[in-house]
Amino acid sequence: MSHLIETRTPAHPKRSFFLRRGPMETIATVLIGLGFLMLFQPFLLVLYTYSLVTLLAGTVMFIIVSKFPE
């Protein structure tokens, strides 16, 4: 009779904001877009200088975050 007793399924632990894929992929995509905007603007040399760093950071972040669980 014990097999007829309903057992609760274990609850999945809540993951923090930084360990979920959806929000972090959005942040990485925004970083990549910001890097492109910085690259194509003609006014400030400082923004142009750091555009490659921003693009690389967003790309590496996207590659790492895409391995996170949902």
Secondary structure, DSSP 8 states (H G I E B T S, - for coil): -GGGS-----------GGG-HHHHHHHHHHHHHHHHHHHH-SS-HHHHHTHHHHHHHHHHHHHHHTTS--
